[in-house]
Amino acid sequence: MSQYADRIRLNSLCEKITSAEEAAKLVSHGQTVGMSGFTRAGEAKKVPLALAARARQEELKITLITGASLGNDMDGLMAESGLLARRMPFQSDAGLRKAINNGEVMFIDQHLSDTAEQLRAGSLPKVDVAIIEACAITENGGIVPTTSVGNSASFAEADVVIVELNLAHPAALEGLHDIYLPAKRPNRGPVPLINGQDRIGTPYIPVDPARIAAIVVTNQEDSYSAVLPSDEDTQAIADHLIAFLEMEVERGNLTSSLLPLQAGVGTIANAVMSGLLKSNFSGLTMYSEVLQDSTFELFDAGKLVAASGCSFTLSERMCHHVMANLDKYKDKLVLRPQEISNHPEIVRRIGIIAINTALEFDIYGNVNSTHVNGTHMMNGLGGSGDFTRNAHLAIFVTKSIAKGGAISSAVPMVPHVDHNEHDVDILVTEQGLADLRGLAPRERAQLIIDKCVHPDFRPAMQDYLDRACATVGGQTPHLLEEAFSWHTNMRKTGHMLGKR
């Protein structure tokens, strides 16, 4: 009996155990590889490094599709080796970002619910090889994911499947996952999910064992999240948002348990969620992508009763706490494929309150989440659009200034639009909250200036709007000669308002 019999429960598959180097030989130049991993969680740990080593020695370039970003510096290491010709749908690695902005890697920035759908429809190249991290393989060859599901269930339809069995992840993760994929069109039925905690699929990824070509045993943890503690500004953002939600309860638009919450990844969104600890809300639920530290803080405080997502991304302290207490959380958690966690119809049906982070926004409510100066990619769109377009409340949060006050997060016109004014309901900075619902463009502009713009930039922004209304007019007044002047000033002088 294999020493891994408790983790590989189909005995015949133990013959497939091999080294990462041998498994990497199953990938050929020019192929499309689907790899597990979603926001630094559940990525393969050894085979990507073996592929990068091959790329340094021979001609080997691939198209890499994942769920979202990878941890353990995998994206950067693969980019540096020259392995990546094309990458989608998300990344957050500085090394890969540099290669993308230099034009060395072709990056396709997608709504995260779309990738699996486009694979299913044949709009993207078929995945040739899938590389999926698992904590176990079932008696029928089913793959039990680890800390993320992402697009792994769709990738597992590849003819060649490589499994990385990671012993660093507890076997107790089994049972958390709910794997359901929509049928092909045109005869697709509705996704039968009514409440965020419903289970509608299987606790493993179904795979024909004959397609599992290799199993690589690993013992390496995920990267820990780099979320920073709350500060005075993020606390102010949380306070503004909580006050707004309390007002919505008073108006009868929400109950004290609100509606299912979604929060984007990062320090600000996590701090806003943590701010709910001191609120009067209770019986909260989450239907989100990534479950961060704040999710488990809210569980431990008795504020949160259920959470659905497609990955965990936790700090070192919280990761150890959660993994040691999985039994405590198991009946409250579900991890799903990202096309279900981000499914637009489900988001609309159950009424998500979506909280995501803006890179910048303009006076009419258009949001740029991805491109510095409209040209240089930061991380990617991620799932924010999936939620924003369909949410009960589409909320964007950000600090009003950056780079020591040289940059305003509010600008006359964003040079790149990820979320347009028709989808954005609420903008929040530490300065205040602008409720844009039911307002015409000129009304939105004035409210944003009054509530969200930093005082150092407010007079210049007001002057821009006043002159645009007086000299150009129109439904959405703009001075085209000046619309991007703040960005060009920043590039030329280091400050959006010019030399200071």
N, C-alpha and C positions, 0 to 999 in steps of 0.2 A: 504494500500500500504506500502511495506517495506521501511524503512528509507534508504535502499541501492538501491532503484529502479533505480537510474541513473547509477549504476555500475553493478547491476545484472538485466539485461533487460528481462530475461526469468523468469517471476514471480514465476512459480512453483518451481524454484531452491531455492528460499528464505527459503523454508522449510528445506533445507539441511544445513543451518547455524548452526554451533555447536562450541564447544570449541576445542582447540588444543589437550587436553587430550583425549577427546572422539574420535577425528579423528585419533589419534595415535593408538587407539585400533584396527583399521582396518589393521594394520601391524602385521604379525605373525613371530615368530622365524623361521629363515632359508629362509625367502623370499628375493627376489630381488626388490629393491626400486629404481625407477628412479626419480631424484630430479632436479628441475630447478636450474640454476645458472651457470654463466660463468665468471671466473676471478673477483670474489668479487662483482658480479652484478646479481640481479634478483633471488637470492636464497630464498627459503622458510625461514621464520623467527621464527615461533612458533612451528610447528609440529616437526621439528628436535629436539628441546629442550625437547619436551614432550616424544619423543622416547628415548632420552638419559636418562631422568628421570626414565622411565620404565626399561631401561637396568640396572640401579643401584639397582633395587628392584627385578628383576626376570630375568630368562634366556631369553635374546633377543639379537640375533646377526643377522645382515643382510649383504647382498651384496649391496653396494651403488654405483650407477652409476649416474654421473652428466654430465654437459657439460664440465666444467673445475673446477677450484678451487672455494670455497665458501667464502663468507665474514662473518662478525660478529662473527668470531672465531668458526663457526659451526663445521668445520672439527675437530678441536682440542677438542671441548667439546664432540662430539660424540665418538672420539677415546678414550678420558679419561674415558668415562662411560663404555667402553667395548662393545658398540653397534656394531662397525664395525668389521666384519670378513674379508671382502674383499672390496677393493675400486678401482675404475677406473673412468676416464682415466687420471686424473691430480689432483694435489693438490699443495698448497703452504703454508701450516700451519705448524708451528714449532712443535706443539704437535703431530699432525698426522705423521709428518716426523720422529719423534723419535720412534713412535710406529711401523712405517714401517721398520725402520732400526734395531729395536730390534726383528723383526720377529713376532710382535704381530698382525699386520694387513697385509694381503696379497695384495700387490699393483700391479696392472697391468698398465704399462705405455704404452699408445697407441698413434698413430697418431690420432689427434682429428677428422679427417674426417672418420675414420674407425669404430668408436663405433656404430653409427646408422646402418651402413651397416652390421656389424656383428650381431646386433640384428635382423635385417630384414632377414638375411640368416639363423638364428637359431644357429649361432656359439657361441653365448652367451646365458645364461639363459634368458627366457622370463621375462620381467618386470611384477611383480605381482601388484605393487601399484605405481602410479605416484603421486608425490607431486609437484605442479606447482604454482608459484606465478603469479598473474594476476592483472591488473589494472581495468579489466572489464570482464563481461561475456555477450555475445551478445544475441539477441533475439532467436537465434537457438541453444544456448548453447556453441557457440565458445568461446575459451579462448583467451583473448587479453593479451599477455605477457607484462612484464614491461621493465626493462632495459637490458634484455638479452633474446635470444631465445635458444641458445645452442642446446641440444638434446631434448628439451621439446616436440616438435611435435611428435617425435618417441615414447617418454615415454607415451604420452597421448593415445596411442593405448592399454594401460593396461586395464584390466577388472575393476579395482578400481582406480578412479581418485579423489585425494584430491586437492582442489583449495584453495590457500591462497590469499584472496582478500586484497591487500595492499593499504590502503587509503593514505599512505604517498607518493605514486607515482601519479603524476597528470594524470587525465583522458585524457589529451591532448596527451599522448603517443600513444593512439589509432590512427592507420593510418601509423605508422612508419614501421610496420612489414610486411614482405613478406614471407609467409609460403608456401613452396613448398617441396615435398618429391619425390625422384625418385621412379619409379614403380619397382616392383620385377622383377628380371631376370627370364627367358631369353628374355623377350619381351620388355625390357626397351628401350625407345627412348632417344635421346639426351636431355640434359637439355637446354631449349630454352632461354638461357641468352647470349646475345651478348655484351652488355655494362654493367658495374658495377651498373648503376642506373636503369636498367630494372626491372620491377616488373612482376613476372611470376606466382604468387600464390595468396593467400588470406591474408587479414590483420589480421587474427586470426587463432588459431589452431582449426581445425574442431574436434568436440567431440560429440558423441551421449550423450545427456543430461542424459540418463538413467545410464550411467557409472560414472557420477559425484556423488560420494557417500557422500561427505562432503565439506562444505565451511567454512573456518576459516577466520574471519576478523582480519586483523592486521593493524598496523599503525607505521611502522618502516622503516627508510631509509637504503639504502645500506651502506656498509663500504666505506669510501673514500680511494682513492688510496694513496699509500705511496711513490709516485714518488718524488725524490729529485730534486732540481734545477740543472741546468747545471753547470759544473765546468770547470776548465781550460783543463782538459783531455778530457771530453766529447765534449767540443767545438772544440778541435783539431781534434777529430774523425770526427765530423760533417764537419769541413773545408776540411779534406782530401777527404771525400766522395763527397762533393759538387763539389770540383775541378775535381774529376774523372768524375762525371756526366756531368759537363760542357764540358769536353774533348770529351765525347761520343757525345754530341750535335754538337761540332765542326767537328767531324769525319763524321757526317751524320747518326750515328747509332740511335740517338734519336732526338726528337723535343724538343722545350722549354717547352712543357707540359709533357715531359717524357713519361712514361707508368704508368698504375695504381700501386700505392705504397702499400706495406704491411709492417707493422712494428710490431715486437714482443713487449711483455709487459715488462716494466721496465724503470729504469731511463736512461740508456744509449740510448736505442732505441728511447725513447720519446725525449731525448735531441737532437738526430740526426735529428728527424723530425722537431723539433722546429728550428733547424739551417736553414731549408729551408726558414724561414721567411725573412732572409737577402740575399737570393739568387735572381738570375734573372729569375728563373722559374715562370711560371704562368699557369693558366688553369689546375692545377693539379687535379688528382682524386685518390681515395683510394679504394682498394678492399682488405679488411683485416679482421682479427678476432675482435680484441678489438680496439675501438676508444677511444683514451686517450686525455689528455689536448691539446696536440699538434694539434690534428685534428681540434679542435674548434678555436685554435689560428690561424691556417692557413685559416679557414673559415673567421674569423673576419678580417684578413689582406687582404682578396680578392685573396689569392693564390690558395685556394682549391675550386673547384666548385661542387664536389659530393663525397660522401663517403658511402661505403657499409661495413657492419661488422655484428657481431652477438651479440655484447654487448657494453655498455659504461662502462668504468672504469675511474672515474674522481676524482680529488682533491675536497675538500670541496668547495673551491672558485669557481672552474669551474663548479661543479655540480649545485650549486645554480644559476649560470649565465645561464647555458644551460636550466635548467628546467623552468626558468623564461622567456626564449626566444625561446621556442620550435617552435612557429609559424615561427620564422625567419629561422630556420634550417630544418623544416619538409620536404620541397620539395627537399632537398639536401641529405637526409639521408635514408638509408634502413637498417633494421636489419633482418637477415636471420637465418635459421637453420645452424649449423656449418658444416654440411656435404655439404652445398652449398657454404658457405663463404670460405671453405677450399677445395673445389672440385678440385682434381688434373687436370681433363680435362679442367675445366674453367681457372684455373691458367695458364696452358700451352697456351690455346687459346687466352686469352686476353693479355698475356705477362706481368706478374707481375714483378716488381722490389721488391724483398723480402729482408728486413733488419731485421736480428735476432741477438740475443746476444749469444756469446759463453762463456762457463765456462772456457774452454781451447782449444787449437788447437795444432797440431804438425807440424813438418817441412814439411810434405807433403800435408797438408791441411785437414786432418781429424779433425773433430770437436766433442768435448764432451760437451754436453749441460746439463747433468743431474747428473753425479755421481762423487762425491769427491773421489779421489784416486781409481776410478773405482769401488767402492763398496757401498758408502753411497749416497742414493738418496737425491737430493735437492728438486726440484719441479716436474720435469717431462719433457717429450719431447714436450708436447703441440702440437701446429699446425706447428711448425717450419719445420718439415720434409715434411708436405703436400706442403708447398710453395717451400722449397729448392729443392726438387726433380724435380720440374716442372717449376721453375721461368725462366723468360728471363735473369735476373741477380740474382744469389743467393749470398747475401752479409752477412758476419758475422762480428760483431763489439764487441770489448771488450777492456778494459784497459790492458796494457801490463804486469802490475804487480799488486799484491794484498798483503794484510797483511803487510803493511809497507815495501814492497820490498822483503819479504821473499819468495814469490811465484811468479813464472813467468807464465803468461797465455800461453806462447809458450813453448812447451816441446818437447823432442826428439820423444816420441811416446805417444799418449793419451791412458790411460788404459781402456777407454770405448769409443766406437764410436757410435755417434748418426747420424752424417752426414759424409759420407765418401768422400774421395778426388775427386771422380768422379762427385759429385754433387755441390761442393763448388767452386764458381767463384772468389770471392773477400774476402780478409781478411783485416780488418782495426783496427789499434790501434792508440793511440795518437802519436805513433812514425811515422806512415806512412801507406800507402795502397799498398797491393800486389795484382795485377791482375794476376790470375793464369790461365786464359783461354789460351789454346793452348800450354801450357808448359808441358814438361816431368817432372817426379818426381824430378830428380836432379836439374833441372832448378827452379822448384817451391821452393825447399828447400832453395836454395841460395837467391832467391828473398824474401822469408819470413824472413830469417835471416837479410837481408839487410834493409828491410822496416818496419818490425813489431816487432822484438824482442827488448826488453829494453837493453840499453847499458851495464847495469850491468850483463846481462846474455849472451850478444852476443858473447864474446870470447869463452865461454864454449860451446855454441851451435855450433859455427863454428868449434871448435876442434872436437866435436862429429861427425859432418858431414864429415870433412876431413878424419878422421881416418876410418869412416865407408866406405867411397868411396875407400880408399887406401887398406884396409885390408880385406874387405868383398865383396865389389862391388855389382853387380846386378842392376836390374832396379830400385829398391827402397832400397838403402843401409841402413842397421841398424846394430848396435852392440847389439845383443840380451842380452848379459850379462849386458849392461848398459842402455838399452832402458827405464827402469822404475826407474833408479837410482835417478833421481831428486825427484820422489815421495817418495821413501824410505828414502832419505836424509831428506825430510821435516818431515816425521813421526818420525824419530829418533832424529833429531837435531833442528827442527823448522825452517830450511832454506833449500831450494831446492839444493843449492850448498854445503851443509854440514855446519859444524861449522864455524862461521864467527868471 
